[in-house]
Amino acid sequence: MPKVSVGLPVFNGERFIEEALSALLTQTFHDLELIISDNASTDRTEAICREYVLQDKRVSYHRSPRNRGISWNYRRVFELSSGVYFKWATYDDVCAPEFIARCVEVLDRDPRVVLAHSTATIIDDLGKRQLECGAGLHLQSPRAHERLSQLFHNLRLSNALYGVIRKATLNDTPLLGDYPGADIPLLSELSLRGLFFEIPESLFFRRIHAAATSARPDDQAQLQAYNPDKAGRAVFREWRMLYEHCRAAARVPLSARERVAVWSFLLKSAMWNRAELMRELLAAGRS
C-alpha cells in the first residue's frame, strides 16, 4: 500500500496534462500511486494517460463512458485510492518536485494536522509567473471556531485543497459536493476537524486560463460542469454553502463549548452576508 495516493480527475486536458503528470511522477517522494479518472475525454487525453501507465507502474487510468461531472470525478479518484494520505491534483496545475515530501513531513510530525499545503504562485497558459499567492491558511489554533473564522476571512482561491490530506479525515466528510463553490464547505469542514499547516514557500503553481472551471461566467455554467445532470436547475450558491457549513458543524465531533462557538460564528456570517442571501431569493422570485 502506498503512503500517498494522488487522484487526478480530468476531462479534455490534452493541452496541459503531460506537464502535470511529469511533475507528479518526478516528485522527490516516491512512495505514491497516481490515479487518473477520465470523464470521457474527446481529445488526446486518453492516449497521453495510457502512455504514462506504460512508463510508470505507479500510474493507473480509469475512464468513464460518459461525462459525469467534476464532483463525481473528484469523489471517484478518492474512492479508488489506498494510501494513508491523499492529494487531489489537476490536469493544469504543477507541483514543485519537493511538494509532496514537504507536506508528508508535516503530517508525519504532527497528528493534529489534517491538511498540509504550501503558498502558491499563479501562472498563465504558458507557465509564466503572474502573482505570488499566500493563502493565509496556516490554521494552528486549538479552537475549531477560530480556525473556521480564519479560513472564512483569508480564503480567496482554494489552493489549499490541493495539499496533502489525511485520508481518514477525508473519509468522514461528504467529499466534494455537486454544486458551485463546493470546495469551500469541504475546506471549512476540514478546518473544524483539525489544523492546517501552510508551508511558507511557493511549491504549488496554479494555472489560470480561459478553459478553467473557475473561469466559467456564471453559476449555471459551473453547475453544469460540477454535475451535467443538474444543468438548468436553480442555483442558490450562498444558501447552499450556508446549509453545508451548518451540516458540517452538526456532523463534526466538537465539545459543547466549541459547537456553540461555531454556530455563533456561522450565524454572524449569515448576518454579514444577508444582502447576498436576500438577492438570491429575490432573483428566484423573479424567474
C-alpha positions in Angstrom: 0.0 0.0 0.0 1.5 3.4 -1.0 1.8 6.1 1.7 0.3 8.8 -0.6 -2.4 8.5 -3.2 -2.7 11.2 -5.8 -6.0 11.5 -7.5 -6.2 13.4 -10.8 -9.7 13.9 -12.3 -9.6 15.1 -15.9 -11.8 16.0 -18.9 -10.2 17.1 -22.2 -6.9 18.0 -20.6 -4.5 17.3 -23.5 -3.0 20.8 -23.5 -1.5 20.7 -20.0 -1.8 17.2 -18.6 1.7 16.0 -19.7 3.3 18.7 -17.7 1.1 18.0 -14.6 1.8 14.2 -14.8 5.5 14.7 -15.2 5.7 17.0 -12.2 3.8 14.4 -10.1 5.9 11.5 -11.2 9.2 13.2 -10.6 8.5 14.2 -7.0 11.3 13.5 -4.6 8.8 11.5 -2.6 8.4 8.2 -4.4 6.0 6.1 -2.3 2.9 7.1 -4.1 0.2 6.0 -6.5 -1.2 8.2 -9.2 -4.9 7.5 -10.1 -6.3 9.2 -13.2 -10.0 9.3 -13.8 -11.0 10.5 -17.2 -14.5 11.8 -17.6 -15.0 10.6 -21.2 -12.5 13.0 -22.8 -12.9 13.5 -26.5 -9.4 14.8 -27.2 -5.9 13.1 -26.8 -6.2 12.8 -23.0 -6.7 9.1 -23.0 -3.8 8.4 -25.3 -1.5 10.6 -23.3 -2.5 9.0 -20.0 -2.1 5.4 -21.3 1.4 6.2 -22.3 2.2 7.2 -18.7 0.6 3.9 -17.5 3.1 2.0 -19.7 6.0 4.1 -18.4 5.4 4.0 -14.7 3.7 1.2 -12.7 2.5 3.7 -10.1 0.0 5.1 -12.6 -3.5 3.7 -13.1 -6.0 5.0 -15.7 -9.8 4.8 -15.4 -12.3 6.1 -17.9 -16.0 6.8 -17.5 -18.2 6.0 -20.5 -19.8 9.5 -20.2 -19.0 12.8 -18.6 -20.5 12.6 -15.1 -19.1 16.0 -13.9 -16.3 17.3 -11.8 -17.8 16.3 -8.4 -18.3 12.7 -9.4 -14.8 12.5 -10.8 -13.2 14.0 -7.6 -15.1 11.5 -5.5 -14.1 8.7 -7.9 -10.4 9.2 -7.6 -10.7 9.2 -3.8 -12.7 6.0 -3.8 -10.0 4.3 -5.8 -7.2 5.4 -3.5 -5.4 3.2 -1.0 -2.8 5.5 0.7 -2.6 6.8 4.2 -2.6 10.3 2.8 -4.4 11.7 -0.2 -3.9 14.6 -2.6 -6.1 15.9 -5.3 -4.3 17.1 -8.4 -5.5 18.8 -11.5 -4.5 18.4 -15.1 -3.4 22.1 -15.5 -1.6 22.9 -12.2 2.0 22.0 -11.4 3.7 20.9 -8.2 7.4 21.6 -7.4 9.5 18.4 -7.0 9.6 18.6 -3.2 5.9 19.5 -2.7 4.6 16.1 -1.5 7.7 15.3 0.6 7.4 18.5 2.5 3.7 18.0 3.1 4.2 14.4 4.3 6.9 15.5 6.6 4.5 17.9 8.3 1.7 15.3 8.6 4.1 12.6 10.0 5.4 15.0 12.6 2.1 16.4 13.9 -1.0 14.2 14.1 -3.2 17.2 14.8 -2.6 18.5 11.3 -5.2 17.2 8.8 -4.1 19.2 5.8 -0.6 20.3 4.7 -0.1 22.7 1.8 2.1 25.5 0.6 1.8 29.0 -0.6 1.2 29.2 -4.3 2.2 31.0 -7.5 -0.3 31.9 -10.2 0.9 31.1 -13.7 -0.6 31.7 -17.1 -1.2 29.4 -20.1 2.5 29.4 -20.9 3.7 28.8 -17.4 4.8 32.4 -16.8 4.6 33.6 -13.2 1.8 36.1 -12.6 1.3 36.5 -8.9 2.6 35.1 -5.6 -0.4 33.9 -3.6 0.0 33.2 0.1 -3.3 31.8 1.3 -3.1 32.8 4.9 -4.4 29.4 5.8 -1.9 28.4 8.5 -4.7 27.4 10.8 -3.0 26.5 14.1 -5.5 27.5 16.8 -6.6 24.6 19.1 -10.1 26.0 18.9 -12.2 24.9 15.9 -14.2 28.1 15.6 -11.1 30.2 15.5 -9.7 28.1 12.6 -13.0 28.4 10.8 -13.0 32.2 11.3 -9.5 32.5 9.9 -10.5 30.3 6.9 -13.5 32.5 6.2 -11.6 35.7 6.4 -8.5 34.7 4.4 -9.8 32.2 1.8 -9.6 33.6 -1.8 -8.6 30.7 -4.0 -9.0 27.2 -2.8 -5.4 26.2 -3.4 -5.1 24.5 0.0 -7.5 21.8 -1.3 -4.6 20.6 -3.4 -2.4 19.9 -0.5 -1.9 16.5 1.2 -4.7 15.4 3.4 -5.2 12.6 5.9 -7.4 10.1 4.2 -9.0 9.0 7.4 -10.2 12.6 7.9 -11.5 12.9 4.4 -13.4 9.6 4.9 -15.5 11.4 7.5 -16.6 14.2 5.1 -19.0 14.1 2.2 -16.1 15.0 -0.1 -16.7 17.4 -2.9 -20.4 18.3 -3.5 -22.0 18.8 -6.9 -22.8 22.5 -6.7 -20.8 25.7 -7.4 -18.4 26.6 -4.6 -18.4 23.1 -3.1 -14.7 23.3 -2.4 -15.4 25.9 0.3 -17.6 23.8 2.6 -15.2 20.9 2.2 -12.3 23.1 3.4 -14.4 24.5 6.2 -15.2 21.1 7.5 -11.6 20.0 7.3 -10.7 23.1 9.4 -13.2 22.0 12.0 -11.6 18.6 12.2 -8.0 19.7 12.6 -5.1 22.0 12.0 -3.9 23.3 8.6 -0.2 23.8 8.1 0.9 26.2 5.3 4.5 25.7 4.2 5.8 29.3 3.7 7.3 28.6 0.3 5.7 28.6 -3.1 5.7 24.9 -4.1 2.3 24.9 -6.0 1.7 26.6 -9.3 -1.9 27.3 -10.0 -2.7 27.9 -13.7 -5.3 30.4 -14.5 -6.6 30.1 -18.1 -9.7 30.6 -20.2 -10.8 26.9 -20.1 -10.6 26.5 -16.4 -13.8 25.8 -14.5 -13.2 28.8 -12.3 -13.3 31.0 -15.4 -16.8 29.9 -16.3 -19.0 33.1 -16.4 -22.0 32.2 -14.2 -23.4 29.7 -11.7 -25.4 27.8 -14.3 -22.2 27.1 -16.4 -20.4 26.0 -13.2 -23.3 23.8 -12.1 -23.3 22.0 -15.5 -19.5 21.4 -15.0 -20.0 20.1 -11.5 -22.9 17.8 -12.4 -24.3 17.8 -16.0 -27.4 16.0 -14.8 -28.4 19.1 -12.8 -28.0 21.6 -15.7 -30.8 24.1 -15.8 -31.8 23.8 -12.1 -31.9 26.9 -9.9 -28.6 27.7 -8.2 -28.6 29.2 -4.7 -24.9 29.3 -4.2 -24.8 31.3 -0.9 -27.8 29.4 0.7 -26.3 26.0 -0.3 -22.9 26.9 1.2 -24.5 28.1 4.4 -26.5 24.9 4.6 -23.4 22.8 4.1 -21.4 24.8 6.7 -24.2 24.1 9.2 -24.4 20.4 8.3 -20.6 20.2 8.9 -21.0 22.0 12.3 -23.6 19.4 13.3 -21.5 16.4 12.0 -18.0 17.1 13.3 -17.3 15.9 16.9 -16.8 19.0 19.0 -17.1 19.9 22.6 -20.3 21.6 23.7 -18.5 24.9 24.1 -16.9 24.7 20.7 -20.1 23.7 19.0 -21.8 26.8 20.4 -18.9 29.0 19.3 -19.1 27.5 15.7 -22.9 28.0 15.5 -22.5 31.6 16.8 -19.9 32.3 14.2 -22.0 30.9 11.4 -25.0 32.9 12.5 -22.9 36.1 12.4 -21.5 35.1 9.0 -25.1 34.7 7.7 -25.9 38.2 9.0 -22.9 39.7 7.3 -23.9 38.0 4.1 -27.6 38.7 4.4 -27.7 41.1 1.4 -26.4 38.3 -0.9 -28.7 35.7 0.6 -31.7 38.1 0.0 -30.6 38.8 -3.5 -30.7 35.1 -4.3 -34.2 34.8 -3.0 -35.4 37.8 -4.9 -33.8 36.6 -8.1 -35.5 33.3 -7.8 -38.8 35.0 -7.2 -38.5 37.0 -10.4 -37.6 33.9 -12.5 
